[in-house]
Amino acid sequence: MKKVFVFMVAAAMIAGCVMPAMATDKEVSFYGNVRMDTFWIDRDAKTNSMLTRDWGGSSVGWCGPGAATSGLYDETDVWWDLCQGCSRFGAKFKAGDVAANVEIRPNSNSYYRQWWGSWNFGAGTLVVGQTWSPTWHGISNSVYDGGDAAAYGEAGGSLRTPQVAVHFPFEVGTLKISFAEPGTDAVAGNLGIAAADFDTESLIPKVEASFDGKIGMVDFAVFGGYNSLEARDASTDDTMDIDGYYGGMMVHVPIGPAYFKGDVWMAQNPYEYGLFLPGNPFAAKAYGNSIEDVEALGYMALVGMKFTDMLAFEAGYGYTKIERDNPTYGTEDEDDKAFYYIQMPITLAKGVTVTPEIGKFDEKEHVVDGVTVDDGDAFYYGAYWRIDF
């Protein structure tokens, strides 16, 4: 936190010194927001530690405070903390055809969210650095943990990734093509490789693309990507190829003051591809000399309405299923999850919003090696506070 504060102060001082001199050449603007989670989450014993993620050594993150790992009892936890992943401070720059955006957050595990520059070369725009992947099409306004819970069925894509991309405008939309940091995660144990001898390699970047357009009042998008990964056993120099694919579509239909949004997507080896998915999705697994790929399907649908400038409403449902053939048992390993939420954002003043929200994580059950395990569920309720500046 101290490093982030010093960085912000230094940046502001430097900007104050140089802005008068460059005012005729560049436009610089600063922005930010502070977001706070104030929720309670009720977990049953069967959820065990599935509904937790570590943000840089803290006990909170994915789905709130750390879950009981014994699996022996139900529990209720209060989550009253700064949303480290989504609170931010940023600066935007523009000078003719060149633009840039630098955005940091109070998270010691990952300080920066955005760090990119762009150049409009006439026929399109070149984008270099870390920014949103073309495959990211978040449709939900769910606020629990800054919206991470909406990854249950939402077209999460690759989130923000280091990339070299080109964006081409068309009359009805924009085509984006990205060459991004490849996904290199794989599970050594699944592939029968000792951790000490395990290595992963990629020969090409991850390739992703999208087309975002508008027909009449309806917004739509189609998107997809490919990732190639090679896992190596250093003790034998044997290698295994794991290919990952991702593709889907999204639609947003306004109906007066109300709206409907929906998405659907499919993927192969989503863990190795690097998709933003909840919990611990299956990874590709080796049976003898063959790799069994993981297949995934997800979808989300939601409705919302703006009643007044002060009050709005949104409710949604998301579902994700992943599966992998298991030749040893002649069965299929599978896991499915669902998510429900209702929220009512209240705008107290310009830039000041509090969003009461309730929701449920239905972890359903998973099947591995022919054994079915009940994964339980969890219910949360509370509010999300946000002040923009």
Beta strands, then each sheet from edge to edge (+ up, - down):
strand 1: 27-43
strand 2: 75-82
strand 3: 88-95
strand 4: 98-104
strand 5: 112-120
strand 6: 125-132
strand 7: 160-170
strand 8: 173-180
strand 9: 198-201
strand 10: 206-215
strand 11: 218-233
strand 12: 238-255
strand 13: 258-268
strand 14: 285-287
strand 15: 290-292
strand 16: 294-306
strand 17: 312-326
strand 18: 331-343
strand 19: 346-349
strand 20: 352-362
strand 21: 365-368
strand 22: 371-374
strand 23: 377-388
sheet 1: 2+ 1- 3+ 4- 5+ 6- 7+ 8- 10+ 11- 9+
sheet 2: 2+ 1- 23+ 20- 18+ 17- 16+ 13- 12+
sheet 3: 2+ 1- 23+ 20- 19+
sheet 4: 2+ 1- 23+ 20- 18+ 21- 22+
sheet 5: 14+ 15-
end
